[in-house]
Amino acid sequence: MIDIPLNQLKSIVLKEGLIDEVSFDSIAEEAIRLKQNVSEALVSRNVIAPGYLYQILSRYFNIPIAELGAKDIDEAVLHLFPESLARQKRVILFGTEADGSFSAAMEDPTNLETIEFVEQYVGQKLRPYFAAEGDLNKGFALYGKKQSEDYKKLIEDSIRESLKLGKKGEEAAADAPIVGIVDNIIAYAVSLRASDIHLEIFEDGILIRYRIDGILHEIMKIPKAVHPAIVARVKLLAGLKIDEHYKPQDGRLRYKIGPEILDIRISIMPTFNGEKVEMRLLTAAQRPLSFQEIGMLDDTIKVIEDNIKKSYGMIIVCGPTGSGKTTTLYSIINVLNRPEVNIVTVEDPIEYNIKYINQTQINPAAGVTFATGLRSLLRQDPNIVLVGEIRDGETASIAAQAALTGHLVMSSLHTNDAPTAIPRLMDMNIPPFLVSAVLNAIIAQRLVRKICLDCIYSVKPEPETVEALKRQMAELGLEEEFKPPKFIYKGKGCPSCGGTGYRGRIGIFETLHISEEVRKEIVSEGFSLDNMKKIARAQGMISMFEDGLRKVEKGLTTVEELLRVIRE
């Protein structure tokens, strides 16, 4: 993102009354230390709304805003500049001006070098416009309509070429057709914003499925004959044993797709029909998100901020696999990342590379597990410790002792809600008195799909919808507190969201503050989960469903999506 000179940005923001001078200087100083854009830091901390920032930039540089969401893009002009370059240069050509020049939506319309490059490529002058991320995404989505057909054709062509060559398994793994198949399967997944690729072997062929915004989609079927060569190619890339077919194998690799660098986690599992491949795609250049960006509302943020100010104790994030726990832990770590503290982590895998934090990847083959890694890290004079996940009693015990002896410890657990984390720790042989002494807060969460902002619309809820919400509140014992929303929101489906009506995901949360009343209940002889939940409700804990309902009313997600996630 383009940045206004710091003194000018400060003058504008203070004049608008968005923040006081001390807070601005503090955010700016921290952003500069972490080598972040100050404008982005103000947006991520919810000081400036993204749309309003672009209005400020537009006025300062006297450059209009593209607002592609409110107008049609000329696809003929769009395709004059290829997608790979458009993504690299962050430019979308969307129309023609009265003087014949092309309208260009740009992330940085003051970049004369980029403007000159595009002008030379297309042989025409440009009229630059400011483009928000949503504007650029709309253009990239239109590329994707044709790209989908192109990728499928490339994969099919490579398959035909491979079958003609007649090579099998390991022999074919390095041949151009098999290399092309695997490259295009990964590139296609990236273009669709997939988080996972599943290659599943059945009697009649290979099924390719992508997980997009948390939902699996069938992409295509390919002949079974190329399965051994594809699996061998993936193993080769991940440094796995090519001749091992009867044991599970895990690996990882770094992969470059155009300007984007991916960390890909590989899992290969023997099944009845052959080996199944699962690839988790992680963007290597990710940055930790702010609390607001992951979907936390003000009351949730306050509970977390109050508890991370403490110099010792434990904060636990709960939820099933793929519910965003690691992203939340990194958001907390990013807030705590200051020069005066030593932060150490032990993770599997390291998903974000954060400056000034000492991160350790577990490696069971080398004897580095969560337990042994944590034990070693505690000799590194840490103030704050992040343990990616508490999987066993040994790790839980070491983490609890660390929290008791002056360290702030953060980790994750697999439980369905926040109160259930307490008996789960007890099941790991952590005595109740120790659980009571070390816990500061417990956060439980799920991810719901966000409504696409390019095709959002509002409607009054149908009686059946209201009844479904009421039934869910009744199951939580909260029917008396239920107030049906006056309006709900949906997505019609458009090129930006691939016709689904959703684009991206956001968290829904419940946060249990460990108050004195909660501590007394934990150590009481008559401890019960029901009593714990009553105490939590009495002190103001909002359930995940209620938090989701607030986001339905704000137009962030749909009733159907909320009910789907809560009932899973």
Secondary structure, DSSP 8 states (H G I E B T S, - for coil): -----HHHHHHHHHHTTSS-HHHHHHHHHHHHHTT--HHHHHHHTTSS-HHHHHHHHHHHHT--B--GGGS---HHHHTTS-HHHHHHHTEEEEEE-TTS-EEEEES-TT-HHHHHHHHHHHTS-EEEEE--HHHHHHHHHHHHHHHHHHHHHHHHHHHHHHHHH---HHHHTTSHHHHHHHHHHHHHHHHTTEEEEEEEEETTEEEEEEEETTEEEEEEEE-GGGHHHHHHHHHHHHT--TT--SS-EEEEEEEEETTEEEEEEEEEEEETTEEEEEEEEEETT-----TTTTT--HHHHHHHHHHHTSSSEEEEEE-STTSSHHHHHHHHHHHH--TT--EEEEESS-----TT-EEEE-BGGGTB-HHHHHHHHTTS--SEEEES---SHHHHHHHHHHHHTT-EEEEEE--SSSTTHHHHHHHTT--HHHHHHHEEEEEEEEEEEEE-TTSEEEE---HHHHHHHHHHHHHTT-GGG----S-EEEE---GGGTTSSEEEEEEEEEEEE--HHHHHHHHSTT--HHHHHHHHHHTT---HHHHHHHHHHTTSS-HHHHHHHHH-
